[in-house]
Amino acid sequence: MAGGDDANDRRATRLVTGGRSGDFAQHVVNPPVWRASTHLYADCTELRERKAHNADGQFFYGRRGAPTQWALSEALTALEPGAAGTVLYPSGLAALVGALLAALRSGDVLLVADNSYDPTRNAATGLLKGLGIEHRFFDPLDLEAYEAAFCERTRAVMLEVPGSLTMEVCDIPALARIAREKGAVSLVDNTWATALGFQALQHGCDISITALTKHVGGHSDVMMGAASAGERWYRRLRLGAQQLGHVVSPDDAALALRGLRTMGVRLDRQSATALAIAEWLDARDDVAHVLSPMLPGTPGHAIWQRDFTGGCGLFSFVLKGRDDAARCRLVDALRLFGIGYSWGGFESLALPFDVEPVRSVMSWPPPGWGLEDRHAIRLSIGLEDKDDLIADLAQGFAAMNEG
Ligand SMILES: *Cc1c(COP(=O)(O)O)cnc(C)c1O
C-alpha cells in the first residue's frame, strides 16, 4: 500500500504515509527527485489549454512546483488538521514574510507579538513599514492590552509560541478568537512544536507557519519554510508565492521529506532528554531561571499541557549573578554542544543571548526575575546520550565557576 492519507490515521502513521499516494510515488518508497523547468506540450492547443489551468499536481512550468515538492506539501498538509494545502518557501523567514505579504496591503495595521523571532520583528519594522503597512508590538500574555491594541485598520496578527528565546506560552485560542472577532487574520510561527505537537488551525489560527529548516529537515543541511491554511487562505498564500516567484528545489524537498519521516521519534527523544537536562539545570544554584514550557512549575506549563501534544529539544536558561565573561567560559568549554544559530538538528547546540534588547513592550525584568538576570543561554538538544550531555554541561559550569 503506497500511503492512504486516511483522515483517521494517527499522527505517527501520517508521518509515514503522507504524500506517498497517487502519481508522486511512482511505485517506489520515496518520491523520486523530479527535476524540470520545462514541460513540453504536444501542440499549440495543449499549450493554450494548460496556461489557463493553475492546479497543484498539473505540471505547467517548474516555478509552479513539480511532483517532489507536491509530495512534501501533501505530507505536511496531512499533518495539519484543518489545512487545505501547504505552500513551500525557500526558508522559514521567506514563509513568514510571504504569508504576511499575502495577508496585508498598504494602509493595514499588523499586530506583532513582542516575543517574536527577531527577523519577524525586523520584517515588520523594515520591509512592511516601507510598503505602508503599520505595525504595533503587543505583549501576548496581556489579553486586555492586546484587545485594546486593535484599530479598524488592523488586518493581521502575528503570533509565535513559545516566544522566541524566552519561551513564554501565550493563550493561542484566546488570541486567535479575538483576532477573528476583530476581522483580522491570525498567523502563527509554529516552528517549535510543529504540527505534530501543536495543531494551530484547530486552535483557531488561520495560517500555520513552520521553518522546515529546524525539525522537519532535522539534519542541519536544508533551508526551507512552509505555510499551511484552510481553503480561503491557502489560495491567497499560493497566489502570493506564485507572484513572488517562490520555489524550492526538488533536491531540498526530498531532503525535507526524508527528515519528516523520522521527525516523530526525533522529537520524542529530544523532548525527553531536554526535560531531563532542564530539571538538572533547575536544581543548580548558579541557574536563576529555566525557560522551558515542558518543565513543570514554569510559567506557561499549564497552557502548554492544555494545548500541546508534544515539545522539542529547544529551551533556554538564565545564569544567576554571572556576567558575560562567565557565560562565555561556560559555552566555550562545551565539547558536545556546537556554538551556532538554528536548532532542531540531530546535534546539540548552545547559543548565548541577552533578553533585554529585543523587546519593545513586554515588561522588563519579567515577573519574578531580578534585574541582573539577563545572561542567558539557549540549548538545542540533539540525539546524543543524555548523560554525556549533562556531563558536558557540568564541566562547562565548572569552567565558568573556576574563572
Ligand atoms: C529559524 C526560525 C525561523 C526562520 O527559519 P529560516 O529557515 O532560518 O529562515 C522562523 N521562526 C523561528 C521561530 C525560527 O527559529
The ligand as an SDF file (V2000), in Angstrom:
LIG
                    3D

 15 15  0  0  0  0  0  0  0  0999 V2000
   14.8200   29.6930   12.3970 C   0  0  0  0  0  0  0  0  0  0  0  0
   13.4660   30.2420   12.6160 C   0  0  0  0  0  0  0  0  0  0  0  0
   12.7750   30.8390   11.5850 C   0  0  0  0  0  0  0  0  0  0  0  0
   13.3710   31.0760   10.2330 C   0  0  0  0  0  0  0  0  0  0  0  0
   13.7410   29.9420    9.5530 O   0  0  0  0  0  0  0  0  0  0  0  0
   14.8950   30.0090    8.4510 P   0  0  0  0  0  0  0  0  0  0  0  0
   14.6870   28.7740    7.6680 O   0  0  0  0  0  0  0  0  0  0  0  0
   16.1880   30.0940    9.1900 O   0  0  0  0  0  0  0  0  0  0  0  0
   14.6450   31.2530    7.6360 O   0  0  0  0  0  0  0  0  0  0  0  0
   11.4980   31.2940   11.8370 C   0  0  0  0  0  0  0  0  0  0  0  0
   10.9500   31.1710   13.0510 N   0  0  0  0  0  0  0  0  0  0  0  0
   11.5810   30.6090   14.0670 C   0  0  0  0  0  0  0  0  0  0  0  0
   10.9060   30.5050   15.3870 C   0  0  0  0  0  0  0  0  0  0  0  0
   12.8680   30.1290   13.8950 C   0  0  0  0  0  0  0  0  0  0  0  0
   13.5180   29.5990   14.9300 O   0  0  0  0  0  0  0  0  0  0  0  0
  1  2  1  0
  2  3  1  0
  2 14  2  0
  3  4  1  0
  3 10  2  0
  4  5  1  0
  5  6  1  0
  6  7  2  0
  6  8  1  0
  6  9  1  0
 10 11  1  0
 11 12  2  0
 12 13  1  0
 12 14  1  0
 14 15  1  0
M  END
$$$$
